[in-house]
Amino acid sequence: MPELGPDAPQRATARALDRLPGAAAVVLVEGISDEQAVLAAADGLGRDLVDEHVVVVPVGGAHAVDRTLGIVAATVPDGRVAGLYDVAEEPVVRRALIRRGLVGPLEDLSSAGFHVCRLDLEDELIRALGARSVIDVVERAGDGNALRTLQDQQAWRDQPVEAQLRRFLGSGASRKIRYGRLLVQEAATRGVLPAPLAGVLDAVRDR
């Protein structure tokens, strides 16, 4: 489990940026849970990102994408760049990519290796696996009672199970990280890795 705490995002970003020199490719993600999900997806596909000289950088939010792209360009100007982002952040990510000359105003961001999650990564994993399979993973991890407690709350009782699961999985940094890895591992085992995860890893594959 990665370090947690108030300054954990900043420390994670700094550690990743320290690994940039010599990188063949860089994957930008918003936070630590996304970083861990990408690493788990690579493991599930039998890829060693360290051996491939691919660095995954949790930038600390979409508004840091532009600044991080500048650092990457200055440090590894010939390196490939890709990214994973939530759909709500697309305007911010698009502006950064346009400013850095990586896409045109009307181009799909996937042409630059940046792949979008329809809501967020938790939503993509629930869609890929199905609610029943996600609940099974939660039960096996020992958190079934915690999930049922949330489902019994008045605010969530009448919500679709997918919305309940998304809320549960996104509650707290440690839970996001833990279940990001567990669900990605399950998806990789079943061959149903969400398209954004598969796409971003394909974008940094050595051709």
C-alpha positions in Angstrom: 0.0 0.0 0.0 1.4 3.5 -0.9 2.0 6.0 1.8 -1.1 7.9 3.0 -1.5 11.2 4.8 -2.1 14.9 4.0 1.0 15.3 1.9 1.0 11.9 0.3 -0.1 13.2 -3.1 2.8 15.7 -3.2 5.3 13.0 -2.1 4.0 10.6 -4.7 4.3 13.2 -7.5 7.8 14.1 -6.4 9.0 10.5 -6.3 7.6 9.9 -9.8 9.2 13.0 -11.2 12.5 11.9 -9.8 12.3 8.8 -11.9 11.8 10.7 -15.2 15.4 10.9 -16.4 15.9 8.1 -18.9 12.2 7.2 -19.2 11.0 5.9 -22.6 7.4 6.8 -21.8 5.3 8.6 -19.2 1.7 8.1 -18.1 0.0 11.0 -16.4 -2.8 10.2 -14.0 -4.7 12.4 -11.6 -4.0 10.7 -8.3 -2.4 7.8 -6.4 -5.4 5.5 -6.8 -5.1 5.9 -10.6 -1.4 5.3 -10.5 -1.9 2.1 -8.6 -4.6 1.0 -10.9 -2.4 1.5 -14.0 0.4 -0.5 -12.3 -2.0 -3.3 -11.4 -3.3 -3.3 -15.0 0.2 -3.6 -16.4 0.9 -6.5 -13.9 -2.3 -8.2 -15.1 -1.2 -7.9 -18.7 2.2 -9.4 -17.8 4.1 -6.2 -18.4 6.9 -4.8 -16.3 6.8 -1.0 -16.6 10.1 -0.6 -14.8 11.8 -2.8 -17.3 10.0 -0.9 -20.1 11.2 2.4 -18.6 7.6 3.6 -18.3 7.0 6.1 -15.4 3.5 6.6 -14.1 3.1 10.1 -12.6 0.2 11.0 -10.3 0.1 14.7 -11.1 -2.2 15.7 -8.2 -5.3 16.7 -10.2 -6.1 17.6 -13.8 -5.1 21.3 -13.3 -1.5 20.1 -12.9 -1.4 18.3 -16.2 -0.1 21.3 -18.1 2.7 22.0 -15.7 3.7 18.3 -15.6 3.7 18.1 -19.4 6.2 20.9 -19.3 8.4 19.1 -16.9 8.2 15.9 -18.9 9.1 17.7 -22.2 12.1 19.3 -20.5 13.3 16.1 -18.9 12.6 13.5 -21.6 11.9 15.4 -24.8 11.8 12.2 -26.9 9.7 10.2 -24.5 6.2 9.1 -25.3 3.4 10.6 -23.2 0.0 9.2 -22.4 -2.7 9.9 -19.8 -5.8 8.8 -18.0 -8.5 11.3 -16.9 -12.1 11.6 -15.9 -14.6 13.0 -18.3 -15.4 16.0 -16.1 -11.7 17.1 -16.5 -11.6 16.9 -20.3 -11.7 20.7 -20.9 -8.7 21.2 -18.6 -6.8 18.3 -20.1 -7.6 19.4 -23.7 -6.4 23.0 -23.0 -3.1 21.6 -21.7 -2.6 19.3 -24.7 -3.4 22.0 -27.2 -1.0 24.4 -25.4 1.8 21.9 -25.6 1.1 21.2 -29.3 0.1 17.6 -28.7 -3.4 17.8 -30.2 -5.4 20.2 -32.4 -8.6 21.9 -31.1 -10.9 19.4 -32.7 -8.8 16.2 -32.3 -9.8 13.3 -30.1 -7.5 13.3 -27.1 -6.9 9.6 -27.6 -4.8 10.5 -30.6 -2.3 11.9 -28.2 -2.6 8.8 -25.9 -4.9 10.4 -23.4 -7.9 8.2 -22.6 -11.1 9.2 -20.8 -13.1 7.4 -18.1 -16.8 8.0 -18.7 -17.3 9.2 -15.1 -14.2 8.0 -13.2 -12.1 4.8 -12.9 -14.4 3.3 -10.3 -17.4 3.7 -12.7 -15.4 2.0 -15.5 -14.5 -0.9 -13.3 -18.1 -1.4 -12.2 -19.2 -1.3 -15.9 -16.5 -3.8 -16.9 -17.1 -6.3 -14.2 -20.7 -5.9 -13.4 -22.2 -5.0 -10.0 -22.5 -8.6 -8.8 -18.8 -9.3 -9.4 -17.8 -6.1 -7.7 -19.9 -7.0 -4.7 -18.2 -10.4 -4.6 -14.8 -8.8 -4.5 -15.9 -6.5 -1.7 -17.3 -9.5 0.2 -14.0 -11.5 -0.3 -12.1 -8.5 1.0 -14.1 -8.5 4.2 -16.0 -5.3 3.6 -19.4 -6.7 3.0 -20.9 -5.3 6.2 -19.5 -1.8 5.5 -21.1 -1.9 2.0 -24.4 -3.0 3.4 -24.3 -0.2 6.0 -23.9 2.4 3.2 -26.7 0.8 1.2 -29.0 1.1 4.3 -28.4 4.8 4.7 -31.4 6.9 3.7 -29.5 8.9 1.1 -28.4 5.7 -0.7 -31.2 3.2 0.0 -33.1 3.9 -3.2 -30.1 4.5 -5.5 -29.0 2.1 -8.2 -26.6 -0.5 -6.9 -23.9 0.9 -9.3 -24.2 4.3 -7.7 -24.0 2.7 -4.3 -20.8 0.8 -5.3 -19.2 3.9 -6.8 -19.8 5.9 -3.6 -18.5 3.0 -1.5 -15.4 2.5 -3.6 -14.6 6.2 -3.7 -15.0 6.8 0.1 -11.5 7.5 1.4 -8.0 7.4 -0.1 -7.1 4.0 1.2 -10.3 2.4 0.0 -9.9 3.9 -3.5 -6.4 2.6 -3.7 -7.1 -0.8 -2.3 -10.1 -1.5 -4.5 -8.6 0.1 -7.5 -6.0 -2.6 -7.4 -8.3 -5.5 -6.4 -10.9 -4.7 -9.1 -8.2 -4.1 -11.8 -6.7 -7.5 -10.9 -10.1 -9.1 -11.2 -10.8 -7.4 -14.5 -7.4 -8.4 -15.9 -7.9 -12.0 -14.8 -11.3 -12.1 -16.6 -10.0 -10.3 -19.7 -12.4 -7.4 -19.2 -9.9 -4.6 -18.5 -11.7 -1.2 -19.0 -10.9 0.3 -22.3 -9.3 3.5 -20.9 -6.8 1.5 -18.9 -6.0 -0.8 -21.8 -5.7 2.2 -24.1 -3.3 4.1 -22.0 -1.0 1.1 -21.6 -1.1 0.4 -25.3 -0.1 4.0 -26.0 3.1 3.5 -24.1 3.9 0.1 -25.5 7.3 -0.1 -27.3 6.5 -0.5 -31.0 
